């Protein structure tokens, strides 16, 4: 049986086989390679889902720890004697601010981890749908194309929403503690710091991805 390549899948299939391909015979080596790659895609998506759960639990435990540490720091007596240097008083009052900023930074990493995981899962879904089309299977594509219902939420979207919520809570706490410590000017500076932290971290992570994408393979030295 011969299956013609659809135009929408042409680029993917040509890149997959590293040569122009117009059709696939079910008993050909190409079909066998597609079936093997489909098994790999199933396995990798399952691995990505399991890793997403484990990573989310690790981050949640870390956030609980930070919330507890922050609560403890707020219950401590941070007053110092009149003879103590003012720098010590400022350092003690800055403890909640530093904890809150640490929570914000970790929550940003949690958000970027979830976005990256969602993108990888989306790419594996796309690969599975295309590979199933040329090996006589359509279970995954049927599941993806089923009519949406109100409770049919995406796990990745839920994790991203959770990460955004946690980010917002840490931003609010960081700016509140900065305001109570340094006033309006300190609060404005903290808003600027939170914004720049997000922008710089986002740019740096995207820059790392681009560098990995253009890096030559280990067995092919870069052109000098």
Secondary structure, 3 states (H helix, E strand, C coil): CEEECCHHHHHHHHHHHCCCCCEEECCCHHHHHHHHHHHHHHHHHHHHHHHHHHHHHHHHHHHHHHHHHHHHHHHCCCCCCCCCCHHHHHHHHCHHHHHHHHHHHHHHHHHHHHHHHHHHHHHHHHHHHHHHHCCCCCHHHHHHCCCCCCCCCCHHHHHHHHHHHHHHHHHHHHHHHHHHHHHHHHHHHHHHHHHHHHHHHHHHHHHHHHHHHHCCCCCCCCCC
